[in-house]
Amino acid sequence: MARLPRWIAHHLAALRALLVLTAVTGIVYPLAVLAVAQLPGLNDKAEGSLLYDEAGNVVGSSLIGQSFTDEDGTALLEYFQSRPSMAAGESGDYDPLVSGASNLGPEDVVDALPDPALGWDGDENAAKSLLTQVCERSFAVGQREGVDGSRPYCAPSGDSAVGAVLGVYYSEGTSGDVVRVVSLNEECGAVEAPFLAEYEGVQVECAEYGEDHAAAVVVPVEGDAPADPAVPADAVTASGSGLDPHISPAYAELQTARVAAERGVGEADVAALVDEYTTGRFLGFMGDPAVNVVELNLALDERYPVS
């Protein structure tokens, strides 16, 4: 019997290997993983850790946060509020399709001010710095929860707050006498006066739209706010993905009195429910305790519905 040419034998061997590997990795392995995922204790996670209301309708996932606000973005006071989700979509609506980090860091302290004729909503080139975003959120949370929303390097500005940042001009570039000072995040016309009247004996000016302050030395001003703000850090910053459904126990505690009052129940009852949905450190030492807001608010509606 004649032997097949070597090149044909090599191709047949390669084809057999392809068929075997296709069967193992493309059929057997996926089916095995699917079977394991159906085991008790694993099937819920495999299907997305879905949450259901009393009627059996899917209302979310315990792995993805939600915004408990009305259509205008105003917080619904009868619910615990999640941490910001601005990294996941411009509307901050926990959209998994646009999840991602903002790439803003501690040095992002100067706003790109809007054209006065267009405003923040109309000028696509305008952008608030991370510092100003944090200051605005802290002010808003403080107003909502009835606590002091001030924090270092933030300054009250109108009915909100901005990053307290000066652009200082020196006579010799970065040294010498101070010759001019501008409050970089307070636009002329938007504020009656800068947050600081004078800096080293020089009157502080508001910022004019379109003026270039690249030659100024950026000087954040700490101010006299408490070093330990009443509003926790997770209340004013988004998670890396913008989808985290958890808040810190401190932020949950800050909201407990408001939620209890809005639902007409005892504060101790709501606090007990918060404790029930608080998880500890993983393995006892990794991470921090956290409260799942989505699960907590679902439980609130089931046990203490709004009348």
N, C-alpha and C positions, 0 to 999 in steps of 0.2 A: 504494500500500500504506500503510495507516494505521500511524503510529508509535505505539509503546507509550507509555503515560503515563510521565512522568518518574519518578514514585515507584517504578513497577515496574522501570524500567530501573536505577535506583539499587540496588534490592534484588537484581536479577539480578547486577549487578556485584559486590556484596558477597558473594553466594553463590559466584560464581566465585573470588573472592579467598580465601574460606574454604576451598574445596575444594583450591585450589593450595597454600595454606600448610599445610593438613592433610597433604597428600601429601608436601610437602618436609620439614616439621619433625616429622611424626608417623610417617613411613615411610622416606623416603630417608635423612634424617640419622641416625636410630637404626641403620639397616642399615649405613651407611657407618662409623659409630663401631664397630659390632660387627665389621665386616670388618677395620678397622685393628687392633682389639684382638687379632685372631687372628694377627698378624704375629709371627714368631720374635723373642723378646726381650720381647714385650709380653703374649703370651697367658697366661703364668704369673701375672703381676700382675693381669690382668683377671679371672682365675678365683679370686682370693683368696690368691695366694701360698701354696698349700697345701703341706704337708709330708707325706711318706709314709714308712712304715717299710719294712723289707726285704720284707715280705709284700705291699706295695702298698696297705696300709690308710692312710687319711687319719688323721694323728695331731695335726694342728694347723695353724696358719698362722704363717709367719715374721713376720707383722705384729702378732700378738696374743700376749701373754705367757701363761704358765701357772703354776700353783702346784705345786711339786714337794714335796707334803706328803702325809701319810696322812689317813685320814678324820677324825682328831681335830685336824688342822691342825699336826701335828708334822713338822718338816723331815725329809725322806728324805736321810740323810747321804751317800748315794752319788751325789747329784745336786748340781749348782750351783743355788743358790737365787736366785730372782728378787727384784726389789725389791718392797716392799709394794704391795698393790693394794686398800687399804681404800676408796679412792674408787669402786671398781667393785663395789658390793655389800657388805653387812655382813660376809659371810664372807671377803671378800678373794679371790674365786675367779676374777678376770678375766672377769666376766660382761659382754659387750658391750652387753647390753640395759639395763644400769644404769650405764653409763660416765658419769663426770662428776667434776668437782673437788669437794673437800671444803669449799672456801671458808674453810678455817682458815689463819690467818696468824701472823706472828711475835708478835703481841700476844695470841694465844690460849694463855695460860699457866696458867690457873686451872681446876681440875677442878670439875665438878658432882658432888659426892660422893653415893654411893648410900645408900639407907636400909639401915642395918646388918642389918635383918631380911630384906632382899631380896638384897643384894649387887649387884655390877656386872652380873651376868647377868639378875637379876630386876627391877631398877629401871629402867624405860624412860626415866625422867627424868634418870638419871645419865649423865654423859659425860666422857670423859677429854680433857683439853686436847691440842692438838698437841704441846706440849712434853713432857707425860708420855708420850704415844705414842712420840715419838722416843726418850725416855730408856729406856722399856721395850724397844723394839726394839734399841737399841744394847747394852743389857745382855744380851739374849738372844743376839745375834749374837756378842758377845764370849765368852760362855760356850760357844757352839757351836764357835767357831773357835780358842779358847784364847788370846785376846788381851784386852787391857784394853778393856772396853766403856764405860768412863766418858767423859763429855763435859761441857763447861761447862754450868752451870745444871741439872745433873741430880744427884740424890742417891740413894744406895742406900737401899732401903726393903724390908725383909724379904728375899724371894727375887727381887726385881726392882729397879726404880728408878722414881722419880717426878720431876716437875719441882720443882726446889728454889726454891720461891716462898714468901715471907713476906707476911703481912698486918700492917703496922705501924700501930699507933694512936698518934697524937700528942696531946699535951695541948691543943693549939689547932687541931685538925683536920688540917692538912697541915704544921704546924710546931710548934715547942716541944719539950718533953721526950717521949721514948718512954715510954708508959705500959703498953702491952700489945703482944705479938707472937704471931702465930699462924702455924703452918706450914699453909698453906691446902690443900695437896694430901695431907696425912697425917691420916687420920681416926682419932680416938680409938677404941681397941679393935682397930684394924688394925695399929698399930705400937706397939712398946714405948716408944719415945721419939722425938721429932722429930729430924730430921737435924742440927739445930743446937741446942745447949743454950742459948746466950744470944745476944742481939743488943743491942749497945750497953748491956750491963749488965742487960738485962731477960730473964727466963726465957722461953723459947719454949714455947708451948702447942701441943698437937695440935688439929685442927679438930673441932668438934662438929657432927654432922649437923643440918641445918636452921637453923644459926646464920647470920645475915646479916652479912657482912663488907664491905658496900658502903662503910662509913665508913673502912675501912682503906686505907692506901697500899700498893699492890702492889709488892713489892721482890724481883725475881729475884736469886738468889745464885749468882755465877759458880763458886765453889768452887775447888779446886786441881787439877782435871782438866787434861790436856794441851790446849793451844789447838788442836793438830792431832790430832784423835782417831784412834785406830787403826781404827775402824770408819768407812768412807766414808759420805758423806751420802746417796748413793743406796740404801744398805742400810737406811736408816731412814725414808725418805720415798717416797711414791707419786708417780708421774708425774701430769700434769694430767688425763689421761684415766683413769688407773688400769689401762691396758692395755699399756703399753710393754714389749716383750719384751727390752729391752736393759739391761745393767748396765755399770758403768764397768770398765775394765781393772783398776783398783785393787781393786774388790770381787771380781772374778774371781780375781785373784792371792791375795787373802786366803783364798779357798776351795780353792785348788788342792791344798794338802797334804792336807786332809781327804778330798777326793774321790779322790785317788790312793791314800790309805791304805785307804779303804773298798772300792776296786775291786782292790786288790792289784797296782797297776802303778806304774811309776816316775813320780815327780813331774815329771821333765823331759818325759815323754811327754804327760802331761796339759797341761802348760804349752804344749807345741807345738800341741796341739789348740786351746787357748784362742787362741793367736796366729792360727791358721787362721781362726777365726770372729770375729776382731776387725776391725772396719771403721774406716777413718781418717776424717778430717774431709772433709766434702763440698766438692768443688772445692779441697781442700787447705787451706782456711782457715775454713770454716763449721762450727759445732758442735764436738763432741768425739769422740774415738775411743770406740767402744762394742762390747760383746760381746753377740751374740744368744744368750740363754740357751736358748731352745727348740731352736734348731738345734744348739747345742753339746751339750746333753744327749742329743739324738737321735743325734748322731755318737758320743758316749761309749758308748751302748748298742750301737752297731754295731761299734765297734772294740775296746772294752774292756768286754764285758758282765759283769754281776755274776754270779759263780759261785754 
